[in-house]
Amino acid sequence: GWFGILVNLIVCAYEVVSIVRMLEFLIPSVTAVYWYRVLGSPVGLATIAIGIVLVLGITAMHYRGVRLSSAFQNITSTTLMILVAIGVIVAFTMGTFQNFKPYFGKPVWAGIIAVSTMLPFSLAGWETIAKGSEEATREMTGTGKSGRTVPIAWIIGWFAYVATLLATGMVLPWTASAKLDIPFASGLNQLTGSIYPGLLLIVTATIGVIGVYNALFYAVTRQLYGMAQAGMMPSWLARVHPTHKTPVNSILLATLILLIAPFLGRKFLIPLVDAASFAYVVVWGSTFLSVMALARRTARSKNPIARPGGPLLQVLGYVSILFFAIAMLYPKSPGALIWPLEHEILAGLIVLGLILYWLGPRGSTAGRMSPEP
């Protein structure tokens, strides 16, 4: 549970500073004047102000209720998919597969392992659907739509990643793209001879950053609330606003933590992002093992829980957990966490989670959020 909160908080913090990177492409002067640097990342009035506006703006929506934040998410997601589709079509129309040569820049398996360790972090947010079940409409919870939404989200996410990566590789030789700060946008500008395709992609990326932050902020606050209800976090985090029916204290705590991010700079957060990738492996693994355990316990009951995918998928689940754990923790692995810094960060976050668990009164309950009509 704690790792679920941890990874989504880190992603949210990273999105806060990433939006400055997007805007810098549109307005280079955003980081031209700065007060100080953190590991080389400039931090100034403009970067801090942009981050604070994002954090407080999303917080205001979530404080007022899930209907407002979900409507905003629908708008950002739809806009994002349309704009990404436009960029991909332009790249596939004008680009060439010849830009993929040479096909490998390092030993094949080393590249596969290195990229695979980034996968858990890249697919962050799939569990948000389950966290919203208490506030879901009766139409969603009563017809099985909420369960089908998870694999649909995975399929859409997989398709978007593959299409975007292929499109990025087609606009410029990858050896040149690898040296660019924002390769897809810069590559489209060079391919078309115009600044507008790149600007369109930066707008798309900015919308995507805001949408990801909005969704994962929801996930963080609802998990804090749920764990507080279960007695795994301090009980005051389970307080529900009497009018808006939102977990107000969980929202305020997450906001206070995320308001620190604009003052840190992007490079400061990179080791935390790497640690969050392993945290997501723990989330994936614990979810899978929980399903397997529930299936065994209910095998002879009137309502047994099915093991989706059958034996083959179960074996694949165990193998995947073991693969990701070894790939990130074994020091000589191409995708290993940096020793000792990122291992120390991971250990510190584990200790912090244990402290918060110890502080939470066992079996505590609090107010309940009302589902949307």
N, C-alpha and C positions, 0 to 999 in steps of 0.2 A: 504493500500500500504506500509506504513512504517513498519507495523508488518511483512509483507512478506520479506522486506529487513532485518529486525532485526533478524528473526529466521534463515535465511540462513547464515547471517554473524556469528551468534553464533555457528551454526553447523560447519561452516568452521573452526572457531577458535578451536572448540573442536577436530576436526579431526587433526589439526596441532599438538596438544599435544598428541593425542591418538596414532599417529604413533610412538612416542617415546616409549609408553607402549608396542606396538607390537614388536618393535626392541629390547626392553629390554629382552624379552623372548628368542630371538635369541642370543643377545650379552649382557649378564648381566652387563658387565663393562660400558655400555652406561651411566648409572646413578650412577656408583660407585664413581666417582669424581664429586662433584658439588660445586658451589659457594655459593648458599643460598637456603633456602626452603621457599615456599609460602604455608601456611596452611598445611605443611607437605610434599608437593610435591617437590622433589629435582630439582633444575634448575642449569645447568652447561654449559660448552662450547659445549659439544656434543649434548645436548638436544636443545640448542638454534640454533646450526648450522644445525641440521636436519630439524627443523621447518622452518628456513629461506630458506634453499634449496628448500623445498617443495613449499613454497609460491612463491618464485621468479621463480621457474621452471614452475609452472602452469601459472603464470602471463605472462611469455615470450610467451607461446603458445597462450594465449588468445589475446595478443597484436598483434600477427602476423595474426590472422584471425580465424574465426569459423571453417573452414575446418580442420585445424590442431588439434584444441582441440576436435572436434567431432570424428576425426579418433582415437585419443588417447582414448576417452571415449569408443568407440566400442571395442578397444583392451582390456581395463581393464574390461569391463562388460562381454565380452565373456570368458576371462580367469577366472574371478571370478565365473561365473556360472559353469564352468567345474570343478574347484577345490572344490567348495562347494558340487557339486554332488558326487564327489569322497569321501569326508569326511562323507557325510550323508549315502552313501551306506555302508561304513565301519562300521559306528555306528549301522545301522539297521541290518547288518549282524552279528555282534559280540556282540551287546548290548542286553539288556533285558528290557521289560516293568515292570518287578518287581522293578526296581530302582525308579519307580515313587511313591512307597509306602514310607511313608504315603502320601495319595493323597492331603491332605490339611495341611498346617502348621499354618494356622490362620483361623478365621471365613471366610466362602466361599465368602460372599458378600464383606467383607473388602478386600479380595485378589483381587476379580474381579475389584473393583473400583480403587484400588491402581495400578494395571497393566493397566487398561483402560486409566488412565491419562497419561501414558507413550506413548500411541498409536499415538497421533498426532505428537509428535517429531520423533517417529520411522519411520513414513511414510513421512518424509520431502522430498520435491523435486518433488511431483507429478505435481505441477503447472509449472515446468520448461519447459514443452512441449509448453505451450501457449506463454511463454515469448520468445521462439525462432521462433515464426511464421513469423516475419518480415524477418528473414534470411533463412527461410526454402526454399527448392527447389520448383519449380512450380509443380513437380510431387506430393509432399506431400500435398501442400495446395489446389491443384485443384481436388483431387480425394477423399477427406475425410479421408485420411490416418492419418492425424495429430489428428483428433478427436477420431479415434479409438485407437490411441496410448495410450491415458490416461487410459482407463479401462484395456487395456492389461498390462500396467505398474503396475497397482494396483493388478491385478491377480497374476502376476509374483512375486511381492513383498510379497503379502500375502502368497503364496506358499513357498517362500524361508524362511520367518520367521517361519511358522509352522513347516516345515521340520527341520530347524536348532534347534528349541526349543525341538522338540521331540527327535532329535538325541542327543542333550546335556543331556537330561534327561535319555536316555537309557545307556549311557556309564558308569555312576556312580550313586549311590544313590544321589538324589538331596540334601539331608542333608549334604553330603560331598562336592558336587560340589559348593554349596553356599559359602563355605569357601575358594574356590580357586579364584585366581585373574583372570585367563583366563580358565574357567571350561572346555570348549569343547576341547581345545588343551591338557590341563593337563589330562583330563579324557581319551582321546584317547591314550595318552602315557601309562597310567596305564593299560588300557584295552588290548592293543596290546603288552605291554612289550618292546616297541621300541620308540625312540625319534622322528622317522621320520614322523609318522602321525601328531603329534603335530606341528612339524616344517612346514609341508605342510599347516596346517590350519593357522599358523601365517603368512606365506607368503600370503595365501589367504586373511586374514584379512588386511594385509598391502596394498595389491592391492585394496581391497574394500575401505579402508580409502582414498587412492589417488583418486579413481574413484568418490567417493561421494564428495570430495573436489572440483574436477574438474567440476562436474555437477552443484553444488550449487554456485560455484564462477561465473559460467556463468549466473545463475539465478539472483544473486545479481547485477552484472554489468548491465544486460539488464533491470532490474527493476529500477535501479537508472537512467538509460538513458531514459526509458519510462516516468517515473514520472517527470524528468526534461523537457522533450518535452511537457508534459501536463501542465507545470507551477506549479507543486507541489513540486519541488526541485529546487535549484539554477540552472540557465540555463547553466552554464559552464559544468555541468555534461553531457549535451547532445552533446558535441563536438564529431565529428566522424573523425577518422584518414583519411586523404585524399587518402592514398594508400591502407591500409588494411581494410578500412570500418568497423572499430571496435570503440566502445565508449571509446576512449582512457582515458578521464578524469575519467570516472566512474571506469575503470579498475585500474587506478593509486590510486584513493581514497580507493577502497576496499583493495588494496594491502597494503597501508600504515596502515590501521586499523588492518589488519590481521598479519602484522609483529610484532605487540605488543604481540600476543598470546604466542610465544615461551618463553617469559620472565616471564609469569604469572604462569605457572604450571597448572596441570590438576584440582586439587581440587578448585582452585580459580574460575574456569569456571562452576563448578557444579551448583551453585545458578542461574547463567545466563541460563544454559540449562533448569532448571526447569521453569524459567520465559518464556523461548522460547516455552515451551510446551503450555503454555496458549496463547502465541502470535499466535501459529498455530491454536488454536481453533478460534481465531478471524479471521484468514485468511480463514479457512474452512467456518465459519459462514457467513462472508461477501460475499464469493463467492456464497454460496447457496442462500442467500437472494437477491443477485443481479440477479441471474437467475430467481428467482420467480418474481421479480419486472419487469424484461424485458419481461417475459412471459405475465404478466398482461397488460403491455403497448402495446404489439404487438398482443394481442389476436384477434383484429378485422382488422388487417392490411392484406395486400396481402401476406406477408411473416412472419407469426406468428412464434415465438420461442416456440418450444415444451417444455413441462415440463417432463423431462425424468423420467420414472418409474411410472408415474401416481400418484394418490392421496396417495397411501400407502407409497411410497418413500418420498413424500413431508412431510407427518406426521412424518416419521422416521427422516427426516432431522431436523425438528424443535425440536423433542424430544432429538436428539443427541446433538444439540447445548446447550440446557438447561442442559442436564446431565453433559457435560464436564465443563460448566461454574460453576455449583454448586459444582461438585466434586473437583475442583481446588481452588475455592474461599471460600467455607464454612470451617471455621477453624477446625471443628471436623471430617471432611471427611478423610478417610485413604489416599487419594491422594492429600490432600490440600497442597498448597504452604506454605512454612515455614513462620510463623509470628514472627516478622515483617519484617525480612530481605528480603525475596523474594517478598513480597508485595511492599516494598520500591523500590526494583530494578525495578519491573514492572511499578510502578508509575513514576520513573525517566525516563525510556525509553519512556513512553507515552509523557512526557513533552518534551523530546528531539525531538521526532517526530513532535510535534506541532510547536516547534521552527523552525525546518527545513522547514516545510510547510509554515510558516509565512515568511521565508526568500526567498522563491521561488517566482519569478515574475509570476503573473497569465497570463495564455494563451501564454507563451513563446514557441517557436518552434526552432528547430535546424536541423542540417544535418540529413540525412536519411541513414540508413545502407542498403547496397545493398543485395538482396537475392542471394544465391549461384546459379550459373547457372545449 
